[in-house]
């Protein structure tokens, strides 16, 4: 989803339902399938910068919660300097572009800054929103760990509670009644 905030500013949101869908949508966004009208542009030309994007998401399921470890590398070296036709440096891309990566989580997130290319995020809303400002002309590395509720685990608990509630209502309303039969016991012979 794109939203034009002003004549010089747009916001792009990539909605997703699970980790696999997030990774595939990011790959599709940064490596779109070519359209015939785009064919005349050379992929390595200065007018068409290329971005190397690599998003990894590892998920561990712990019954009712899910731990996510997101690692994202974005190579923006092609935006390092904008040159005019005569080869002189006009302006650096950092003064023209303000690129941000934002992550909102319901239970907060922890940024992991172990890589030399790691970027420190700005933290908002008591850690529920992290915003990284990407650096044009550099390789940007974002790494974060966060927890999300597991809909599968929560759904399983709800189903178990409904079944147990059904058993309780059934046997509370209609208690077990022991019925005795009028048949005499048949003695068995032991030899």
N, CA, C and O of each residue as an XYZ file, in Angstrom:
764
protein
N       0.846     -1.167      0.000
C       0.000      0.000      0.000
C       0.893      1.233      0.000
O       1.819      1.338      0.805
N       0.619      2.138     -0.883
C       1.362      3.396     -0.906
C       0.417      4.532     -0.566
O      -0.767      4.511     -0.901
N       0.975      5.517      0.105
C       0.192      6.687      0.483
C       1.067      7.911      0.278
O       2.172      7.992      0.813
N       0.570      8.856     -0.496
C       1.305     10.096     -0.721
C       1.012     11.038      0.437
O      -0.122     11.477      0.628
N       2.062     11.344      1.213
C       1.923     12.228      2.361
C       2.024     13.693      1.954
O       1.372     14.555      2.543
N       2.845     13.969      0.944
C       2.981     15.312      0.376
C       3.553     15.148     -1.025
O       3.730     14.020     -1.484
N       3.857     16.283     -1.739
C       4.410     16.137     -3.093
C       5.820     15.554     -3.064
O       6.307     15.113     -4.105
N       6.487     15.535     -1.925
C       7.856     15.025     -1.848
C       7.987     13.834     -0.905
O       9.097     13.384     -0.619
N       6.861     13.327     -0.426
C       6.939     12.274      0.582
C       5.856     11.224      0.344
O       4.682     11.550      0.168
N       6.277      9.944      0.342
C       5.326      8.843      0.243
C       5.636      7.831      1.346
O       6.772      7.716      1.806
N       4.620      7.118      1.748
C       4.775      6.044      2.730
C       4.337      4.748      2.067
O       3.286      4.691      1.429
N       5.145      3.710      2.221
C       4.838      2.405      1.656
C       4.671      1.436      2.815
O       5.582      1.266      3.625
N       3.516      0.805      2.896
C       3.243     -0.198      3.924
C       3.051     -1.540      3.235
O       2.333     -1.639      2.239
N       3.691     -2.564      3.765
C       3.564     -3.904      3.214
C       2.841     -4.755      4.254
O       3.472     -5.269      5.178
N       1.517     -4.912      4.112
C       0.772     -5.721      5.085
C       1.050     -7.212      4.882
O       1.283     -7.663      3.761
N       1.022     -7.958      5.968
C       1.274     -9.393      5.890
C       0.545    -10.097      7.023
O       0.179     -9.478      8.022
N       0.340    -11.398      6.854
C      -0.361    -12.197      7.858
C       0.554    -13.156      8.602
O       0.256    -13.554      9.728
N       1.665    -13.529      7.980
C       2.607    -14.431      8.640
C       4.011    -14.153      8.117
O       4.191    -13.369      7.185
N       4.993    -14.792      8.715
C       6.385    -14.539      8.364
C       6.737    -14.907      6.941
O       7.479    -14.180      6.280
N       6.222    -16.017      6.459
C       6.517    -16.448      5.092
C       5.984    -15.438      4.082
O       6.639    -15.140      3.083
N       4.795    -14.917      4.350
C       4.199    -13.920      3.458
C       4.995    -12.613      3.485
O       5.145    -11.962      2.451
N       5.503    -12.225      4.652
C       6.322    -11.016      4.754
C       7.571    -11.134      3.898
O       7.895    -10.217      3.144
N       8.275    -12.254      4.005
C       9.504    -12.449      3.233
C       9.207    -12.436      1.740
O       9.941    -11.808      0.978
N       8.148    -13.114      1.302
C       7.841    -13.157     -0.133
C       7.416    -11.786     -0.656
O       7.763    -11.426     -1.781
N       6.663    -11.010      0.145
C       6.252     -9.677     -0.310
C       7.435     -8.721     -0.375
O       7.495     -7.882     -1.273
N       8.377     -8.829      0.558
C       9.572     -7.991      0.498
C      10.395     -8.325     -0.736
O      10.869     -7.426     -1.432
N      10.566     -9.617     -1.011
C      11.318    -10.020     -2.203
C      10.627     -9.522     -3.464
O      11.288     -9.074     -4.401
N       9.312     -9.599     -3.490
C       8.554     -9.129     -4.649
C       8.669     -7.613     -4.799
O       8.730     -7.109     -5.920
N       8.700     -6.879     -3.683
C       8.792     -5.421     -3.736
C      10.149     -4.968     -4.275
O      10.213     -4.073     -5.117
N      11.236     -5.583     -3.795
C      12.563     -5.150     -4.222
C      13.043     -5.845     -5.485
O      13.982     -5.366     -6.121
N      12.435     -6.947     -5.865
C      12.782     -7.647     -7.098
C      11.502     -7.933     -7.877
O      11.115     -9.092     -8.023
N      10.834     -6.880     -8.385
C       9.556     -7.103     -9.071
C       9.755     -7.836    -10.393
O      10.822     -7.786    -11.004
N       8.698     -8.512    -10.808
C       8.707     -9.180    -12.102
C       8.702     -8.093    -13.160
O       7.904     -7.158    -13.082
N       9.589     -8.203    -14.158
C       9.724     -7.171    -15.179
C       8.475     -7.005    -16.024
O       7.793     -7.974    -16.357
N       8.193     -5.763    -16.361
C       7.092     -5.440    -17.262
C       7.696     -5.082    -18.617
O       8.813     -4.566    -18.663
N       6.993     -5.339    -19.723
C       7.544     -5.046    -21.049
C       7.914     -3.574    -21.228
O       8.870     -3.266    -21.940
N       7.178     -2.665    -20.599
C       7.491     -1.248    -20.773
C       8.776     -0.849    -20.045
O       9.327      0.219    -20.313
N       9.263     -1.696    -19.123
C      10.507     -1.410    -18.410
C      11.732     -1.935    -19.149
O      12.856     -1.644    -18.742
N      11.553     -2.686    -20.203
C      12.657     -3.337    -20.901
C      13.717     -2.377    -21.435
O      14.893     -2.734    -21.378
N      13.394     -1.171    -21.955
C      14.444     -0.313    -22.486
C      15.440      0.175    -21.433
O      16.550      0.568    -21.790
N      15.080      0.161    -20.155
C      16.008      0.624    -19.128
C      17.062     -0.440    -18.856
O      16.743     -1.613    -18.662
N      18.302     -0.020    -18.846
C      19.381     -0.945    -18.502
C      19.393     -1.129    -16.990
O      19.277     -0.140    -16.265
N      19.527     -2.347    -16.487
C      19.443     -2.559    -15.051
C      20.572     -1.903    -14.264
O      20.392     -1.583    -13.089
N      21.736     -1.696    -14.889
C      22.862     -1.104    -14.174
C      23.091      0.360    -14.526
O      24.148      0.906    -14.211
N      22.135      1.001    -15.165
C      22.323      2.398    -15.531
C      22.197      3.284    -14.307
O      21.610      2.883    -13.302
N      22.755      4.505    -14.390
C      22.707      5.439    -13.268
C      21.292      5.911    -12.985
O      20.974      6.260    -11.848
N      20.427      5.927    -14.016
C      19.065      6.400    -13.813
C      18.191      5.344    -13.136
O      17.104      5.657    -12.650
N      18.655      4.110    -13.105
C      17.889      3.024    -12.512
C      18.759      2.296    -11.485
O      19.324      1.247    -11.792
N      18.873      2.843    -10.267
C      19.754      2.209     -9.284
C      19.218      0.843     -8.861
O      18.007      0.627     -8.801
N      20.137     -0.069     -8.570
C      19.726     -1.400     -8.122
C      19.955     -1.520     -6.619
O      20.915     -0.975     -6.074
N      19.064     -2.233     -5.972
C      19.146     -2.444     -4.534
C      19.248     -3.938     -4.273
O      18.471     -4.727     -4.812
N      20.191     -4.315     -3.459
C      20.293     -5.704     -3.050
C      19.628     -5.821     -1.688
O      20.104     -5.253     -0.705
N      18.538     -6.553     -1.634
C      17.748     -6.671     -0.412
C      17.700     -8.128      0.022
O      17.461     -9.018     -0.793
N      17.930     -8.370      1.314
C      17.888     -9.725      1.848
C      17.187     -9.700      3.201
O      17.717     -9.161      4.173
N      16.006    -10.281      3.258
C      15.221    -10.341      4.489
C      15.139    -11.793      4.943
O      14.748    -12.673      4.176
N      15.512    -12.035      6.202
C      15.404    -13.368      6.798
C      14.547    -13.258      8.054
O      14.704    -12.330      8.847
N      13.650    -14.205      8.220
C      12.792    -14.223      9.401
C      12.756    -15.646      9.940
O      12.242    -16.554      9.287
N      13.306    -15.832     11.137
C      13.273    -17.128     11.808
C      12.196    -17.069     12.877
O      12.140    -16.126     13.665
N      11.341    -18.087     12.897
C      10.239    -18.117     13.851
C      10.313    -19.387     14.684
O      10.517    -20.480     14.156
N      10.143    -19.230     16.000
C      10.089    -20.358     16.928
C       8.753    -20.304     17.650
O       8.397    -19.287     18.247
N       8.017    -21.407     17.589
C       6.693    -21.452     18.190
C       6.789    -22.030     19.596
O       7.305    -23.131     19.784
N       6.294    -21.291     20.579
C       6.256    -21.726     21.968
C       4.804    -21.766     22.440
O       4.409    -20.991     23.310
N       4.028    -22.656     21.876
C       2.639    -22.945     22.216
C       1.712    -21.755     21.966
O       1.031    -21.744     20.941
N       1.649    -20.753     22.850
C       0.726    -19.633     22.647
C       1.433    -18.362     22.199
O       0.775    -17.363     21.908
N       2.752    -18.381     22.138
C       3.512    -17.227     21.647
C       4.508    -17.700     20.595
O       4.851    -18.879     20.516
N       4.957    -16.749     19.797
C       5.890    -17.057     18.728
C       7.030    -16.048     18.769
O       6.795    -14.840     18.722
N       8.269    -16.541     18.855
C       9.438    -15.668     18.856
C       9.889    -15.485     17.413
O      10.063    -16.456     16.677
N      10.074    -14.234     17.019
C      10.507    -13.898     15.665
C      11.865    -13.227     15.731
O      12.089    -12.340     16.555
N      12.762    -13.649     14.869
C      14.081    -13.032     14.753
C      14.223    -12.548     13.311
O      14.407    -13.349     12.394
N      14.135    -11.238     13.121
C      14.170    -10.633     11.791
C      15.554    -10.060     11.544
O      16.094     -9.334     12.379
N      16.120    -10.387     10.403
C      17.410     -9.849      9.990
C      17.249     -9.327      8.563
O      16.829    -10.058      7.666
N      17.587     -8.057      8.368
C      17.352     -7.418      7.074
C      18.601     -6.660      6.639
O      19.101     -5.803      7.366
N      19.097     -6.982      5.451
C      20.233     -6.284      4.851
C      19.759     -5.593      3.585
O      19.140     -6.213      2.721
N      20.055     -4.298      3.483
C      19.674     -3.519      2.309
C      20.888     -2.735      1.841
O      21.420     -1.900      2.573
N      21.319     -3.008      0.622
C      22.488     -2.349      0.041
C      22.026     -1.112     -0.725
O      21.434     -1.217     -1.800
N      22.305      0.060     -0.159
C      21.930      1.330     -0.796
C      23.152      2.068     -1.340
O      23.128      3.291     -1.474
N      24.222      1.330     -1.654
C      25.426      1.985     -2.178
C      25.185      2.632     -3.535
O      25.894      3.569     -3.904
N      24.191      2.146     -4.289
C      23.912      2.751     -5.595
C      23.305      4.141     -5.446
O      23.245      4.889     -6.422
N      22.854      4.502     -4.249
C      22.321      5.844     -4.002
C      23.365      6.752     -3.358
O      23.023      7.818     -2.846
N      24.627      6.344     -3.378
C      25.674      7.091     -2.675
C      25.832      8.515     -3.142
O      25.860      9.428     -2.317
N      25.935      8.732     -4.414
C      26.145     10.074     -4.955
C      25.357     10.193     -6.250
O      25.355      9.276     -7.071
N      24.693     11.317     -6.426
C      23.965     11.570     -7.668
C      24.847     12.455     -8.537
O      25.227     13.552     -8.128
N      25.174     11.978     -9.734
C      26.050     12.714    -10.645
C      25.236     13.397    -11.735
O      24.191     12.898    -12.152
N      25.726     14.539    -12.190
C      25.097     15.200    -13.334
C      25.670     14.592    -14.608
O      26.493     13.680    -14.541
N      25.244     15.086    -15.766
C      25.695     14.525    -17.037
C      27.187     14.710    -17.264
O      27.806     13.890    -17.942
N      27.781     15.763    -16.716
C      29.206     15.995    -16.949
C      30.085     15.287    -15.924
O      31.303     15.464    -15.948
N      29.515     14.503    -15.037
C      30.307     13.713    -14.107
C      30.635     14.406    -12.804
O      31.314     13.816    -11.963
N      30.184     15.633    -12.598
C      30.468     16.334    -11.348
C      29.454     15.931    -10.285
O      28.301     15.621    -10.586
N      29.905     15.942     -9.051
C      29.020     15.618     -7.947
C      28.086     16.789     -7.719
O      28.524     17.920     -7.509
N      26.796     16.506     -7.762
C      25.807     17.552     -7.568
C      25.406     17.617     -6.098
O      25.502     18.668     -5.464
N      24.962     16.504     -5.573
C      24.497     16.462     -4.193
C      24.519     15.005     -3.732
O      24.328     14.092     -4.535
N      24.745     14.798     -2.469
C      24.705     13.432     -1.955
C      23.252     13.018     -1.755
O      22.382     13.848     -1.488
N      23.014     11.739     -1.888
C      21.645     11.233     -1.775
C      21.103     11.375     -0.359
O      19.890     11.479     -0.171
N      21.970     11.380      0.628
C      21.525     11.510      2.011
C      20.814     12.813      2.287
O      19.948     12.875      3.160
N      21.168     13.866      1.552
C      20.492     15.142      1.764
C      19.151     15.208      1.026
O      18.332     16.081      1.313
N      18.922     14.289      0.076
C      17.660     14.266     -0.669
C      16.680     13.215     -0.157
O      15.467     13.421     -0.187
N      17.207     12.099      0.309
C      16.359     10.974      0.681
C      16.335     10.769      2.189
O      17.367     10.838      2.857
N      15.163     10.521      2.702
C      14.994     10.145      4.099
C      14.242      8.823      4.099
O      13.012      8.798      4.083
N      14.991      7.722      4.117
C      14.401      6.392      4.054
C      14.324      5.813      5.458
O      15.301      5.839      6.207
N      13.153      5.289      5.806
C      12.972      4.714      7.132
C      12.326      3.340      7.034
O      11.517      3.072      6.146
N      12.700      2.490      7.958
C      12.109      1.163      8.116
C      11.490      1.138      9.503
O      12.172      1.384     10.497
N      10.191      0.840      9.571
C       9.475      0.882     10.846
C       8.868     -0.482     11.148
O       8.386     -1.173     10.250
N       8.898     -0.861     12.424
C       8.319     -2.119     12.868
C       7.481     -1.856     14.108
O       7.965     -1.300     15.094
N       6.217     -2.264     14.047
C       5.320     -2.124     15.198
C       4.932     -3.515     15.675
O       4.507     -4.356     14.882
N       5.079     -3.754     16.969
C       4.750     -5.047     17.548
C       3.852     -4.854     18.765
O       3.948     -3.829     19.440
N       2.982     -5.815     19.058
C       2.068     -5.638     20.196
C       2.748     -5.728     21.554
O       2.276     -5.120     22.514
N       3.859     -6.482     21.658
C       4.499     -6.687     22.956
C       5.906     -6.113     23.018
O       6.657     -6.445     23.935
N       6.280     -5.270     22.079
C       7.608     -4.675     22.101
C       8.620     -5.511     21.334
O       8.356     -6.656     20.968
N       9.783     -4.914     21.099
C      10.838     -5.568     20.334
C      12.189     -5.148     20.887
O      12.323     -4.093     21.507
N      13.197     -5.996     20.652
C      14.565     -5.699     21.076
C      15.465     -5.660     19.855
O      15.558     -6.634     19.109
N      16.126     -4.529     19.655
C      17.054     -4.390     18.540
C      18.364     -5.091     18.894
O      18.848     -4.994     20.022
N      18.931     -5.798     17.916
C      20.202     -6.496     18.087
C      21.215     -5.793     17.199
O      21.059     -5.771     15.978
N      22.242     -5.223     17.793
C      23.208     -4.422     17.037
C      24.599     -5.038     17.129
O      25.502     -4.453     17.727
N      24.773     -6.226     16.534
C      26.056     -6.927     16.575
C      26.881     -6.709     15.311
O      28.109     -6.786     15.356
N      26.233     -6.442     14.199
C      26.910     -6.296     12.914
C      27.569     -4.923     12.806
O      27.073     -3.961     13.392
N      28.683     -4.812     12.064
C      29.299     -3.491     11.877
C      28.423     -2.539     11.063
O      28.583     -1.322     11.165
N      27.509     -3.065     10.264
C      26.604     -2.226      9.472
C      25.269     -1.997     10.167
O      24.341     -1.463      9.559
N      25.159     -2.395     11.435
C      23.890     -2.286     12.155
C      23.529     -0.827     12.394
O      24.391      0.021     12.625
N      22.240     -0.564     12.332
C      21.704      0.780     12.548
C      20.946      0.763     13.870
O      20.222     -0.189     14.159
N      21.108      1.803     14.668
C      20.359      1.924     15.923
C      18.994      2.539     15.629
O      18.907      3.553     14.937
N      17.930      1.935     16.148
C      16.593      2.482     15.893
C      16.212      3.548     16.909
O      16.776      3.626     18.000
N      15.248      4.360     16.525
C      14.581      5.242     17.477
C      13.418      4.434     18.035
O      12.707      3.757     17.292
N      13.230      4.507     19.336
C      12.220      3.690     20.000
C      11.070      4.579     20.444
O      11.274      5.601     21.100
N       9.852      4.174     20.075
C       8.645      4.911     20.424
C       7.665      3.978     21.122
O       7.770      2.757     21.014
N       6.722      4.560     21.829
C       5.604      3.834     22.439
C       6.098      2.693     23.338
O       5.628      1.561     23.231
N       7.041      3.005     24.216
C       7.603      2.036     25.176
C       8.137      0.775     24.502
O       7.958     -0.324     25.027
N       8.783      0.915     23.359
C       9.385     -0.215     22.672
C       8.467     -0.957     21.734
O       8.883     -1.950     21.136
N       7.232     -0.514     21.580
C       6.299     -1.186     20.674
C       6.527     -0.779     19.218
O       6.105     -1.492     18.308
N       7.181      0.344     18.989
C       7.493      0.781     17.628
C       8.969      1.148     17.558
O       9.464      1.942     18.358
N       9.663      0.559     16.590
C      11.061      0.882     16.336
C      11.163      1.442     14.925
O      10.559      0.907     13.995
N      11.930      2.523     14.764
C      12.089      3.164     13.457
C      13.581      3.310     13.178
O      14.303      3.970     13.926
N      14.032      2.686     12.092
C      15.415      2.787     11.663
C      15.480      3.768     10.499
O      14.682      3.667      9.567
N      16.410      4.710     10.534
C      16.645      5.617      9.412
C      17.758      5.007      8.570
O      18.896      4.888      9.024
N      17.423      4.622      7.347
C      18.378      3.967      6.454
C      19.358      4.986      5.889
O      19.002      6.140      5.649
N      20.592      4.548      5.679
C      21.662      5.423      5.210
C      21.943      5.170      3.732
O      22.489      4.120      3.394
N      21.587      6.105      2.829
C      21.935      5.946      1.413
C      23.451      5.923      1.254
O      24.167      6.634      1.961
N      23.931      5.110      0.331
C      25.365      5.015      0.085
C      26.052      3.990      0.963
O      27.276      3.868      0.914
N      25.301      3.249      1.765
C      25.884      2.264      2.673
C      25.079      0.967      2.635
O      23.963      0.915      2.118
N      25.683     -0.073      3.201
C      24.944     -1.306      3.439
C      24.293     -1.158      4.806
O      24.978     -0.905      5.797
N      22.992     -1.312      4.863
C      22.231     -1.152      6.102
C      21.840     -2.527      6.630
O      21.345     -3.372      5.885
N      22.067     -2.739      7.925
C      21.712     -4.011      8.558
C      20.772     -3.738      9.722
O      21.069     -2.930     10.602
N      19.635     -4.423      9.714
C      18.639     -4.315     10.783
C      18.430     -5.716     11.338
O      18.190     -6.665     10.592
N      18.524     -5.828     12.651
C      18.284     -7.116     13.293
C      17.471     -6.872     14.554
O      17.813     -6.017     15.371
N      16.394     -7.629     14.703
C      15.478     -7.402     15.819
C      14.814     -8.722     16.211
O      14.578     -9.590     15.371
N      14.520     -8.852     17.500
C      13.783    -10.006     18.014
C      12.513     -9.499     18.684
O      12.539     -8.513     19.422
N      11.401    -10.182     18.419
C      10.133     -9.773     19.020
C       9.213    -10.982     19.157
O       9.371    -11.990     18.468
N       8.252    -10.854     20.063
C       7.292    -11.914     20.350
C       5.916    -11.520     19.822
O       5.516    -10.358     19.900
N       5.202    -12.500     19.288
C       3.833    -12.300     18.815
C       2.952    -13.421     19.353
O       3.435    -14.529     19.587
N       1.675    -13.147     19.550
C       0.783    -14.238     19.960
C       0.635    -15.250     18.823
O       0.590    -14.879     17.651
N       0.562    -16.517     19.180
C       0.397    -17.585     18.192
C      -1.083    -17.907     18.053
O      -1.692    -18.444     18.978
N      -1.654    -17.588     16.922
C      -3.086    -17.832     16.716
C      -3.397    -19.325     16.737
O      -4.481    -19.723     17.164
N      -2.470    -20.148     16.285
C      -2.681    -21.594     16.294
C      -2.765    -22.118     17.732
O      -3.665    -22.892     18.057
N      -1.837    -21.702     18.585
C      -1.850    -22.138     19.984
C      -3.053    -21.613     20.739
O      -3.663    -22.345     21.519
N      -3.403    -20.354     20.519
C      -4.560    -19.767     21.195
C      -5.846    -20.449     20.725
O      -6.733    -20.716     21.536
N      -5.956    -20.732     19.436
C      -7.124    -21.438     18.908
C      -7.249    -22.835     19.487
O      -8.354    -23.294     19.778
N      -6.109    -23.521     19.656
C      -6.132    -24.862     20.233
C      -6.622    -24.816     21.684
O      -7.396    -25.678     22.100
N      -6.182    -23.824     22.452
C      -6.638    -23.687     23.838
C      -8.140    -23.418     23.884
O      -8.841    -23.974     24.730
N      -8.636    -22.577     22.990
C     -10.075    -22.283     22.951
C     -10.873    -23.543     22.627
O     -11.909    -23.792     23.244
N     -10.408    -24.336     21.671
C     -11.104    -25.582     21.313
C     -11.118    -26.547     22.497
O     -12.148    -27.156     22.784
N      -9.989    -26.692     23.185
C      -9.924    -27.579     24.356
C     -10.885    -27.106     25.437
O     -11.579    -27.922     26.044
N     -10.936    -25.790     25.690
C     -11.844    -25.255     26.706
C     -13.307    -25.476     26.330
O     -14.125    -25.781     27.198
N     -13.648    -25.329     25.053
C     -15.027    -25.566     24.607
C     -15.394    -27.039     24.787
O     -16.496    -27.349     25.241
N     -14.484    -27.948     24.437
C     -14.753    -29.384     24.596
C     -14.914    -29.734     26.075
O     -15.849    -30.445     26.444
N     -14.005    -29.239     26.927
C     -14.116    -29.505     28.365
C     -15.393    -28.900     28.937
O     -16.046    -29.515     29.780
N     -15.752    -27.707     28.487
C     -17.006    -27.084     28.921
C     -18.208    -27.909     28.502
O     -19.167    -28.037     29.263
N     -18.169    -28.467     27.304
C     -19.254    -29.329     26.827
C     -19.382    -30.584     27.673
O     -20.491    -30.986     28.026
N     -18.237    -31.218     28.005
C     -18.276    -32.390     28.883
C     -18.847    -32.027     30.252
O     -19.654    -32.772     30.807
N     -18.433    -30.898     30.789
C     -18.905    -30.476     32.107
C     -20.422    -30.271     32.096
O     -21.124    -30.756     32.983
N     -20.920    -29.555     31.093
C     -22.361    -29.301     31.007
C     -23.123    -30.608     30.808
O     -24.166    -30.826     31.424
N     -22.603    -31.467     29.953
C     -23.288    -32.733     29.669
C     -23.396    -33.588     30.924
O     -24.480    -34.081     31.237
N     -22.314    -33.771     31.635
C     -22.326    -34.675     32.777
C     -22.806    -34.009     34.060
O     -23.115    -34.715     35.020
N     -22.880    -32.713     34.119
C     -23.472    -32.014     35.257
C     -24.995    -32.047     35.133
O     -25.701    -32.232     36.124
N     -25.488    -31.869     33.923
C     -26.936    -31.887     33.684
C     -27.484    -33.305     33.676
O     -28.587    -33.539     34.169
N     -26.747    -34.242     33.133
C     -27.163    -35.638     33.028
C     -26.098    -36.507     33.691
O     -25.242    -37.069     33.008
N     -26.146    -36.620     35.025
C     -25.084    -37.379     35.697
C     -25.146    -38.857     35.333
O     -26.182    -39.375     34.915
N     -24.033    -39.500     35.499
C     -23.954    -40.930     35.231
C     -24.897    -41.646     36.195
O     -24.868    -41.403     37.401
N     -25.707    -42.503     35.667
C     -26.571    -43.320     36.509
C     -26.143    -44.763     36.341
O     -25.975    -45.274     35.234
N     -25.979    -45.385     37.474
C     -25.562    -46.776     37.422
C     -26.812    -47.646     37.374
O     -27.648    -47.593     38.277
N     -26.933    -48.414     36.363
C     -28.081    -49.308     36.240
C     -27.624    -50.725     36.546
O     -26.592    -51.184     36.056
N     -28.409    -51.403     37.360
C     -28.077    -52.781     37.700
C     -28.923    -53.708     36.849
O     -30.100    -53.447     36.601
N     -28.327    -54.757     36.421
C     -29.054    -55.743     35.628
C     -29.618    -56.810     36.558
O     -29.064    -57.068     37.626
N     -30.695    -57.412     36.157
C     -31.338    -58.448     36.962
C     -30.869    -59.844     36.584
O     -31.536    -60.817     36.935
N     -29.799    -59.977     35.916
C     -29.299    -61.281     35.514
C     -28.449    -61.857     36.642
O     -27.614    -61.167     37.226
N     -28.675    -63.118     36.931
C     -27.852    -63.733     37.977
C     -26.442    -63.970     37.466
O     -26.206    -64.178     36.276
N     -25.547    -63.930     38.379
C     -24.157    -64.175     38.019
C     -23.982    -65.640     37.681
O     -24.523    -66.501     38.374
N     -23.265    -65.929     36.670
C     -23.014    -67.301     36.243
C     -21.716    -67.741     36.905
O     -20.653    -67.159     36.689
N     -21.836    -68.792     37.721
C     -20.598    -69.242     38.353
C     -19.699    -69.895     37.320
O     -20.169    -70.594     36.422
N     -18.469    -69.673     37.448
C     -17.519    -70.270     36.520
C     -16.799    -71.402     37.223
O     -16.558    -71.362     38.430
N     -16.479    -72.364     36.474
C     -15.773    -73.511     37.026
C     -14.287    -73.317     36.818
O     -13.815    -72.967     35.736
N     -13.591    -73.554     37.872
C     -12.141    -73.485     37.793
C     -11.616    -74.894     37.948
O     -11.945    -75.568     38.925
N     -10.855    -75.330     37.063
C     -10.324    -76.676     37.138
C      -8.904    -76.675     37.514
O      -8.294    -77.739     37.624
